[in-house]
Amino acid sequence: MHSQLPSIQKRTRRIPGRRWMTRASVTIIIRRKNQSFDLLLIKRAERKGDPWSGDMAFPGGKMSREDKSIYHTGLRELHEEIGLSDDKLKHIGRLSDQLTKTHSGFRPMIVSPFVFELSDHAEFTLNHEVAEVIWVPLVHFSTSLNRKNMIWKVKGLKVNLPCYWYKNRRVWGLTLRMIDELIAK
């Protein structure tokens, strides 16, 4: 994990019937830093009515009619949210589709994660959806002492969930599931 990029599994899990569900895509950006790697995360802007407001996440969003494919959705969202274009990126793989829910919570949504390596230094221009960009050492997520638990309240229930804290920022949920797959050996 320290000196080479994580190997992306050739067989990713794709959820049947995804073409008829709401689709979204995220871009997972990795950069080499000395003999290790960093992972790009965004902090979502605080927005009323957004259940994931202020959470740490990967850049991404819902597919639009203009997108050629779900892959292009991720690249469009990356450019819209943080101003990063694909000319500095090398596509290195895809992770498994993730089943989640739409903001309304009424329909299932499939999120397709695509992994890229950033080949050069990049400046970011954040839009209204993003509060900040942060680079987290990838090894932080493979160190078991860094993994904690949190209580998430949903519909009156308290659910114990895994999470990571990095510089007072919590990484959990869908983003953590993708990171777990990324670093799995």
URCORGI-V104641 format. One record per residue. N is the residue number from 1. RES is the residue in one small letter. OMEGA is omega as a letter, one per 30 degrees, with the letter a starting at -180 (* if undefined). Layout:
n;res;omega
N;RES;OMEGA
N;RES;OMEGA
This chain:
n;res;omega
1;m;a
2;h;a
3;s;l
4;q;l
5;l;l
6;p;l
7;s;a
8;i;a
9;q;l
10;k;a
11;r;l
12;t;a
13;r;l
14;r;a
15;i;l
16;p;l
17;g;a
18;r;a
19;r;a
20;w;l
21;m;l
22;t;a
23;r;l
24;a;a
25;s;l
26;v;l
27;t;l
28;i;a
29;i;l
30;i;l
31;r;l
32;r;l
33;k;a
34;n;a
35;q;l
36;s;a
37;f;l
38;d;a
39;l;a
40;l;l
41;l;l
42;i;l
43;k;a
44;r;l
45;a;l
46;e;a
47;r;l
48;k;l
49;g;l
50;d;a
51;p;l
52;w;a
53;s;l
54;g;a
55;d;l
56;m;a
57;a;l
58;f;l
59;p;l
60;g;a
61;g;a
62;k;l
63;m;l
64;s;a
65;r;a
66;e;a
67;d;l
68;k;a
69;s;l
70;i;l
71;y;a
72;h;l
73;t;a
74;g;l
75;l;l
76;r;a
77;e;l
78;l;l
79;h;a
80;e;a
81;e;a
82;i;l
83;g;a
84;l;l
85;s;a
86;d;a
87;d;l
88;k;a
89;l;l
90;k;l
91;h;a
92;i;l
93;g;a
94;r;l
95;l;a
96;s;l
97;d;l
98;q;l
99;l;l
100;t;l
101;k;l
102;t;l
103;h;a
104;s;l
105;g;a
106;f;a
107;r;l
108;p;l
109;m;l
110;i;l
111;v;l
112;s;a
113;p;l
114;f;a
115;v;a
116;f;l
117;e;l
118;l;a
119;s;a
120;d;l
121;h;a
122;a;l
123;e;a
124;f;l
125;t;a
126;l;l
127;n;a
128;h;a
129;e;a
130;v;l
131;a;a
132;e;l
133;v;l
134;i;l
135;w;l
136;v;l
137;p;a
138;l;l
139;v;l
140;h;a
141;f;l
142;s;l
143;t;a
144;s;l
145;l;l
146;n;a
147;r;a
148;k;l
149;n;l
150;m;l
151;i;l
152;w;a
153;k;l
154;v;l
155;k;l
156;g;l
157;l;l
158;k;a
159;v;l
160;n;a
161;l;l
162;p;l
163;c;l
164;y;l
165;w;l
166;y;a
167;k;l
168;n;l
169;r;a
170;r;l
171;v;a
172;w;l
173;g;a
174;l;l
175;t;l
176;l;l
177;r;l
178;m;l
179;i;l
180;d;l
181;e;a
182;l;a
183;i;l
184;a;a
185;k;*
